[in-house]
């Protein structure tokens, strides 16, 4: 029980980082349209950071769920991780690609 609790607790910060990263991507979308063009590169940097945070946090969560005895909880957590990772990285790449495309044109 102690180990299971430790694994669940160890996964929580990574899940929170993933959630906040996805929220940040929505803010970056807004900044890309209402922000100053002089700081558009900062939007691209933010998107790249969010993608890195999503990927790194996913690894940290998955290493913990892999050892959990409660496979139902682990499976539900892995599902949420996969969804945030897939949607979030696609979102981050779209923002980054738009920014870099605008800088090359």
Z-matrix of the N, CA and C atoms (Angstrom, degrees):
N
C 1 1.454
C 2 1.528 1 111.69
N 3 1.309 2 115.83 1 -38.93
C 4 1.468 3 120.25 2 -178.60
C 5 1.529 4 109.69 3 -63.86
N 6 1.314 5 116.54 4 -44.90
C 7 1.466 6 120.53 5 -179.70
C 8 1.533 7 110.74 6 -65.04
N 9 1.320 8 117.23 7 -41.50
C 10 1.469 9 121.18 8 179.63
C 11 1.529 10 110.16 9 -61.67
N 12 1.307 11 116.23 10 -44.80
C 13 1.466 12 120.59 11 178.19
C 14 1.521 13 110.51 12 -62.30
N 15 1.309 14 116.39 13 -41.65
C 16 1.467 15 120.36 14 178.79
C 17 1.523 16 110.98 15 -63.09
N 18 1.328 17 117.63 16 -40.34
C 19 1.468 18 121.02 17 179.29
C 20 1.527 19 111.35 18 -65.88
N 21 1.322 20 116.20 19 -42.64
C 22 1.473 21 119.87 20 177.94
C 23 1.524 22 109.39 21 -62.89
N 24 1.323 23 116.70 22 -48.32
C 25 1.474 24 120.56 23 -179.57
C 26 1.527 25 111.95 24 -62.70
N 27 1.310 26 116.97 25 -34.96
C 28 1.464 27 120.43 26 179.28
C 29 1.519 28 111.73 27 -69.66
N 30 1.317 29 117.49 28 -24.97
C 31 1.466 30 120.64 29 -179.01
C 32 1.535 31 112.59 30 -83.93
N 33 1.316 32 117.34 31 -21.02
C 34 1.469 33 120.71 32 -174.16
C 35 1.531 34 114.49 33 -63.22
N 36 1.329 35 120.37 34 -44.47
C 37 1.472 36 118.65 35 178.78
C 38 1.534 37 112.48 36 -60.77
N 39 1.321 38 117.06 37 -40.29
C 40 1.463 39 119.91 38 178.71
C 41 1.517 40 112.19 39 -63.11
N 42 1.334 41 115.98 40 -40.64
C 43 1.469 42 119.80 41 177.18
C 44 1.525 43 110.71 42 -63.10
N 45 1.322 44 116.31 43 -39.31
C 46 1.468 45 120.06 44 179.35
C 47 1.533 46 110.97 45 -67.33
N 48 1.315 47 117.41 46 -41.52
C 49 1.466 48 120.74 47 177.15
C 50 1.525 49 109.79 48 -60.28
N 51 1.315 50 117.10 49 -41.58
C 52 1.464 51 120.29 50 179.35
C 53 1.530 52 111.09 51 -63.68
N 54 1.325 53 116.54 52 -43.86
C 55 1.460 54 121.28 53 179.25
C 56 1.526 55 110.75 54 -61.10
N 57 1.316 56 116.53 55 -48.01
C 58 1.469 57 120.98 56 -178.86
C 59 1.533 58 110.53 57 -66.09
N 60 1.319 59 117.69 58 -36.72
C 61 1.471 60 120.79 59 177.95
C 62 1.520 61 110.52 60 -61.88
N 63 1.324 62 116.95 61 -41.90
C 64 1.471 63 120.27 62 178.00
C 65 1.527 64 110.95 63 -64.77
N 66 1.326 65 116.77 64 -39.48
C 67 1.464 66 120.45 65 176.60
C 68 1.524 67 110.48 66 -63.65
N 69 1.322 68 116.92 67 -41.18
C 70 1.469 69 121.43 68 179.15
C 71 1.525 70 111.33 69 -61.44
N 72 1.309 71 116.51 70 -36.98
C 73 1.468 72 119.53 71 179.68
C 74 1.521 73 111.14 72 -62.00
N 75 1.325 74 117.65 73 -35.64
C 76 1.467 75 120.29 74 176.89
C 77 1.529 76 110.45 75 -67.04
N 78 1.319 77 116.51 76 -37.79
C 79 1.464 78 120.03 77 176.53
C 80 1.529 79 110.90 78 -66.97
N 81 1.322 80 116.41 79 -38.28
C 82 1.471 81 119.97 80 178.11
C 83 1.525 82 110.97 81 -64.37
N 84 1.332 83 116.99 82 -35.31
C 85 1.467 84 120.37 83 174.32
C 86 1.520 85 110.50 84 -58.38
N 87 1.332 86 115.63 85 -45.87
C 88 1.463 87 120.04 86 178.94
C 89 1.523 88 111.10 87 -62.90
N 90 1.334 89 116.08 88 -45.95
C 91 1.464 90 119.81 89 -179.63
C 92 1.524 91 111.90 90 -61.60
N 93 1.313 92 116.73 91 -33.05
C 94 1.466 93 119.38 92 -178.83
C 95 1.521 94 111.84 93 -67.30
N 96 1.337 95 116.62 94 -22.41
C 97 1.467 96 119.03 95 179.83
C 98 1.522 97 113.05 96 -101.82
N 99 1.342 98 118.17 97 -33.97
C 100 1.471 99 119.28 98 -176.40
C 101 1.522 100 113.39 99 -105.20
N 102 1.331 101 117.03 100 -11.81
C 103 1.461 102 120.63 101 -177.78
C 104 1.514 103 112.15 102 -79.31
N 105 1.302 104 115.08 103 169.29
C 106 1.450 105 120.93 104 178.92
C 107 1.531 106 110.70 105 -71.21
N 108 1.292 107 116.15 106 141.40
C 109 1.468 108 121.48 107 179.09
C 110 1.529 109 111.25 108 -65.24
N 111 1.330 110 116.90 109 -21.63
C 112 1.458 111 120.56 110 179.72
C 113 1.527 112 112.26 111 -70.15
N 114 1.331 113 116.30 112 -19.27
C 115 1.466 114 120.32 113 -178.14
C 116 1.528 115 111.90 114 -113.73
N 117 1.318 116 117.06 115 15.58
C 118 1.464 117 119.68 116 -177.16
C 119 1.531 118 111.44 117 -62.70
N 120 1.311 119 116.96 118 -30.00
C 121 1.472 120 118.60 119 178.00
C 122 1.525 121 110.67 120 -62.87
N 123 1.332 122 117.68 121 -30.86
C 124 1.466 123 121.11 122 177.26
C 125 1.527 124 111.19 123 -64.32
N 126 1.321 125 116.71 124 -33.40
C 127 1.465 126 120.91 125 176.10
C 128 1.526 127 109.48 126 -64.34
N 129 1.320 128 116.54 127 -43.03
C 130 1.465 129 120.32 128 177.69
C 131 1.511 130 112.53 129 -63.79
N 132 1.335 131 116.42 130 -40.48
C 133 1.461 132 120.58 131 177.40
C 134 1.529 133 109.80 132 -63.62
N 135 1.313 134 116.74 133 -43.05
C 136 1.462 135 120.69 134 178.45
C 137 1.521 136 111.79 135 -60.17
N 138 1.323 137 116.36 136 -41.40
C 139 1.467 138 120.43 137 178.68
C 140 1.527 139 110.60 138 -64.12
N 141 1.321 140 116.41 139 -41.84
C 142 1.468 141 119.97 140 178.89
C 143 1.532 142 110.52 141 -64.39
N 144 1.331 143 116.82 142 -40.74
C 145 1.469 144 120.39 143 177.84
C 146 1.525 145 111.24 144 -64.55
N 147 1.323 146 116.45 145 -41.61
C 148 1.465 147 120.09 146 179.23
C 149 1.528 148 110.71 147 -63.03
N 150 1.320 149 117.20 148 -40.82
C 151 1.463 150 119.98 149 177.90
C 152 1.528 151 110.52 150 -62.46
N 153 1.326 152 116.58 151 -43.95
C 154 1.465 153 120.38 152 178.73
C 155 1.529 154 110.77 153 -63.63
N 156 1.326 155 117.11 154 -41.20
C 157 1.467 156 120.70 155 179.11
C 158 1.517 157 111.03 156 -63.96
N 159 1.325 158 116.79 157 -40.52
C 160 1.459 159 120.40 158 178.03
C 161 1.524 160 111.43 159 -62.51
N 162 1.311 161 115.93 160 -46.71
C 163 1.469 162 120.07 161 -177.88
C 164 1.526 163 111.52 162 -66.42
N 165 1.320 164 117.32 163 -46.55
C 166 1.454 165 120.81 164 -179.67
C 167 1.519 166 112.23 165 -64.56
N 168 1.307 167 116.73 166 -42.43
C 169 1.459 168 120.39 167 179.70
C 170 1.519 169 111.75 168 -67.24
N 171 1.328 170 116.48 169 -37.96
C 172 1.467 171 119.56 170 177.57
C 173 1.524 172 110.31 171 -59.05
N 174 1.315 173 116.86 172 -43.79
C 175 1.461 174 119.99 173 178.86
C 176 1.525 175 111.19 174 -61.54
N 177 1.326 176 116.52 175 -41.85
C 178 1.461 177 120.26 176 -179.96
C 179 1.528 178 112.30 177 -65.29
N 180 1.322 179 116.92 178 -38.04
C 181 1.461 180 119.73 179 178.14
C 182 1.527 181 110.21 180 -70.49
N 183 1.323 182 116.49 181 -46.37
C 184 1.469 183 120.34 182 -174.96
C 185 1.524 184 112.80 183 -64.65
N 186 1.320 185 118.06 184 -32.49
C 187 1.469 186 119.39 185 177.90
C 188 1.527 187 110.01 186 -65.47
N 189 1.334 188 116.50 187 -30.37
C 190 1.462 189 120.31 188 178.33
C 191 1.524 190 112.18 189 -80.17
N 192 1.320 191 117.68 190 -42.41
C 193 1.469 192 119.17 191 -179.35
C 194 1.527 193 111.35 192 -66.49
N 195 1.312 194 116.24 193 -27.87
C 196 1.466 195 120.31 194 179.73
C 197 1.529 196 111.93 195 -59.58
N 198 1.321 197 117.33 196 -32.38
C 199 1.462 198 121.54 197 -177.11
C 200 1.522 199 113.83 198 -96.47
N 201 1.320 200 117.91 199 -1.65
C 202 1.461 201 120.14 200 -177.59
C 203 1.526 202 111.18 201 -71.18
N 204 1.310 203 114.97 202 142.28
C 205 1.458 204 121.56 203 175.85
C 206 1.531 205 109.79 204 -78.65
N 207 1.319 206 116.26 205 -37.97
C 208 1.464 207 120.93 206 179.79
C 209 1.531 208 108.55 207 -75.17
N 210 1.310 209 116.05 208 91.42
C 211 1.459 210 121.14 209 -174.54
C 212 1.526 211 112.17 210 -71.83
N 213 1.332 212 117.43 211 -23.32
C 214 1.466 213 119.59 212 176.53
C 215 1.526 214 109.03 213 -67.25
N 216 1.321 215 116.67 214 -50.33
C 217 1.467 216 120.68 215 178.11
C 218 1.522 217 110.42 216 -61.35
N 219 1.315 218 115.92 217 -44.57
C 220 1.467 219 120.00 218 179.90
C 221 1.521 220 110.63 219 -60.26
N 222 1.330 221 117.06 220 -43.25
C 223 1.463 222 120.65 221 -179.95
C 224 1.517 223 112.67 222 -64.79
N 225 1.326 224 116.37 223 -41.82
C 226 1.470 225 120.20 224 177.80
C 227 1.525 226 110.58 225 -64.29
N 228 1.311 227 115.98 226 -42.31
C 229 1.464 228 120.32 227 178.97
C 230 1.524 229 110.21 228 -64.49
N 231 1.321 230 116.85 229 -45.07
C 232 1.469 231 120.59 230 178.52
C 233 1.525 232 111.40 231 -60.69
N 234 1.332 233 117.10 232 -37.83
C 235 1.463 234 120.74 233 177.66
C 236 1.525 235 110.27 234 -60.65
N 237 1.341 236 116.58 235 -46.88
C 238 1.469 237 120.47 236 -179.91
C 239 1.528 238 110.93 237 -65.02
N 240 1.320 239 116.25 238 -39.64
C 241 1.465 240 120.21 239 178.11
C 242 1.529 241 109.59 240 -61.95
N 243 1.315 242 115.89 241 -47.53
C 244 1.469 243 119.86 242 -178.90
C 245 1.526 244 110.73 243 -60.60
N 246 1.325 245 116.82 244 -43.83
C 247 1.478 246 121.23 245 -179.18
C 248 1.527 247 110.51 246 -62.98
N 249 1.334 248 117.63 247 -48.41
C 250 1.469 249 120.23 248 -179.94
C 251 1.518 250 110.95 249 -64.88
N 252 1.329 251 116.91 250 -38.90
C 253 1.463 252 120.81 251 -179.66
C 254 1.524 253 110.80 252 -65.18
N 255 1.312 254 115.84 253 -46.99
C 256 1.465 255 120.08 254 -178.87
C 257 1.529 256 111.78 255 -65.43
N 258 1.325 257 115.96 256 -52.92
C 259 1.470 258 120.18 257 -178.35
C 260 1.524 259 111.61 258 -67.18
N 261 1.324 260 116.56 259 -43.40
C 262 1.457 261 120.60 260 -176.62
C 263 1.516 262 113.21 261 -67.33
N 264 1.329 263 117.56 262 -43.14
C 265 1.466 264 118.33 263 -179.93
C 266 1.526 265 110.89 264 -68.29
N 267 1.317 266 117.31 265 -36.21
C 268 1.467 267 119.55 266 176.11
C 269 1.526 268 110.54 267 -63.51
N 270 1.321 269 116.36 268 -42.28
C 271 1.462 270 121.90 269 178.58
C 272 1.530 271 110.29 270 -63.11
N 273 1.335 272 116.33 271 -46.43
C 274 1.467 273 120.65 272 -179.86
C 275 1.522 274 111.04 273 -61.99
N 276 1.314 275 117.05 274 -43.04
C 277 1.468 276 120.27 275 179.59
C 278 1.514 277 112.02 276 -64.72
N 279 1.337 278 116.31 277 -38.17
C 280 1.469 279 119.35 278 178.70
C 281 1.532 280 109.85 279 -63.14
N 282 1.316 281 116.62 280 -46.69
C 283 1.466 282 120.13 281 179.41
C 284 1.532 283 109.93 282 -61.48
N 285 1.314 284 116.37 283 -48.88
C 286 1.465 285 120.77 284 -179.01
C 287 1.526 286 110.89 285 -59.33
N 288 1.320 287 116.77 286 -45.95
C 289 1.459 288 120.45 287 -179.34
C 290 1.524 289 111.88 288 -63.04
N 291 1.328 290 117.34 289 -38.08
C 292 1.468 291 120.35 290 177.15
C 293 1.524 292 110.58 291 -65.03
N 294 1.319 293 116.27 292 -42.57
C 295 1.461 294 120.04 293 -179.77
C 296 1.523 295 110.49 294 -64.56
N 297 1.319 296 116.39 295 -50.08
C 298 1.462 297 118.61 296 -176.79
C 299 1.524 298 111.38 297 -67.33
N 300 1.325 299 116.31 298 -34.38
C 301 1.462 300 119.46 299 175.91
C 302 1.519 301 111.81 300 -62.96
N 303 1.332 302 115.75 301 -38.86
C 304 1.458 303 120.13 302 177.60
C 305 1.512 304 113.02 303 -68.81
N 306 1.320 305 117.22 304 -29.44
C 307 1.463 306 120.27 305 -179.99
C 308 1.538 307 111.27 306 -77.01
N 309 1.329 308 117.07 307 -27.37
C 310 1.467 309 120.44 308 179.68
C 311 1.515 310 112.35 309 -84.76
N 312 1.337 311 117.45 310 -14.88
C 313 1.477 312 118.08 311 -176.78
C 314 1.507 313 112.08 312 -93.26
